[in-house]
Amino acid sequence: QVQLVESGGGLVQTGGSLRLSCVASGRTFSTYTMAWFRQAPGKEREFLGSISWSYRMTYYADSVKGRVTISGDNAGNTVYLQMNSLKPEDTAVYYCAARPLALGMRVLDRDYDYWGQGTQVTVSS
């Protein structure tokens, strides 16, 4: 069993940056693939990227590539989502997710077994 807790959301101005954190407890996150998703009002949940620490692999969705960096702190069981050049359309609830370690990019929310409660990010224009 894995518990995920996100933090770091808030109100940011257009063009600003934000770093979200996700602390995983229950298992060391090196044995999992960790991902970030977001869901805007009225829209489906969207994959942003993932990290598989043991494989040293990260993947990013084309929609955010170049503006988003996912990194991990194995000692702290924490994964981060750094977002730059934020736009109003980035406004959403951001979720951390986990699944047993996997090769390749897994972009569907049903590919992930564990979810955090989400953290709201609002980008003002």
N, C-alpha and C positions, 0 to 999 in steps of 0.2 A: 504494500500500500504506500502511496506517495501523497503527501500533502503539499500543495503549492500556494504560496502567498505572494501576490504582486503588491508593489508599492511604487510611488514616484509619479503618479499621474497628477494632473492639475490643469490650470489655465495658463496657456502660453500664447504669446503674440505671433502673428504670421512672421515667418523667417527665423523664429527662435528654435531652440533645441531642448530636448528632454531626454533623460535617461530613466528607463523603467527597470526595476529589479524584480526578480522572482526567486524566492528562497524555497528550496525543496527540502523536505524532511521525510524521514521514513526509510529512504534508501539513498545511497550516494548517487549524485546525478551523472557520474561518469558511466553508469550502467544503463543510462536512458538517453534517448533522443529528446531534446527539449525544443519547443517551438513557441513562437509568438503568433497570435492571431488578433484580429480586431473585428469589431462589429459596430457599424454605424446604424443609427435608427432607420428602420425599414429596409435594411440590407442584410444579405447573408454574411455569415462569418467568413472573413478573408484571411488566408495564410499570408504571413509576412516573411517568415524565415525560420530556419531551424539550425540547431547545433548538435553535433554528436561528438562529445568531448573525446571519447576514446579513439575515434577515427580521425580526430582533428579536421572535421569537415563542417563547413557551414554552407547553407543554401539560402538564397533570397528570391522572393517573388520579383518578377520584372517590374511590377508597379512601384516598388520602393527601392529597387537596387540603386546604389549610389547615395542614397539618403539615410540608409539604415545599416547599423552594424550590430551583430549579435556576438556577444562574448560570454565567457564563463569563468567562474572562480571555483575550481574544484574543491579547494580547501573549505570554502564557505558554502558549498552547495548552492551557489547562486548563479543565475544567468541574467544577463543584462540585454536591454534593447536600447541602443542609442539612436535617436532620431534627430536629424538636422533639417534645416530649411523647411520647417513645418508650414503646412497650408491649412486653411479652414476645412478642406475635405479630409484631413487627417483626424478630424474630430470623431471619436469613437470610444467604445469601451475596449480596452486592450487586455487580452487574456494570455496567460502562460499555460502551456500544455506539455504533457509528457507521455512517452510511450517507451516500451523496451527498445533498446538500442537497435537501430536499423540503418542499413546502407541506403543511399539514395534519398531523394527529396520526397517527403510525404506531405502532401498539401491539403488533404481532406481532413475535416475535423473528426470524422469517424475513425481516422487512423490513430487517434490519440485516446488514451485511456483515462488520463487524469487531467483535471482542469483547476485553475485557480478561480477566485471569485470575480476577478476582473478589476481593472482600475480605469477610471474615466480620464480621458485626455480631451481637452477642449482648446481649440485653436481659434483665437479671435482675429477678425480681419481688421 
